């Protein structure tokens, strides 16, 4: 099960970046065919995906063994550091999702553009949501012990 979850997480991550690249290529192709079709992709539109990837790495670089049911009763500095690190990584991911929704709404949705030019914004938002889901799936697969029977 652990191999399946980590593979699924990698597939989600790959699909996320593929969607954003597809949105970028779609926008460039449509603007080349019909000038003024939609807004051009700027370099800042890549930042939510890049920082979301950094959040994925941050959330999965630590060992989650320190966070067990008895760790919440004690006041260990190691557990506190893990909690703060996970909070920062989730805050980065949620900020990236919010930023991608903002870019989508402010740049790629009507009335700002044609009704057919919204795919890059949707792809950007889907990219960040899928990277966050990939991060959660990978964290779950790391914390799952194969010897334990859930039933």
Secondary structure by P-SEA (a helix, b strand, c coil): caaaaaaaaaaaaaaaaaaaaaaaaaaaaaaaaccccccccccccaaaaaaaaaaaaaacccccccccccccccccaaaaaaaaaaaaaaaaaaaaaaaaaaaaaacccccccccccaaaaaaaaaaaaaaaaaaaaaaaaaacccccccc
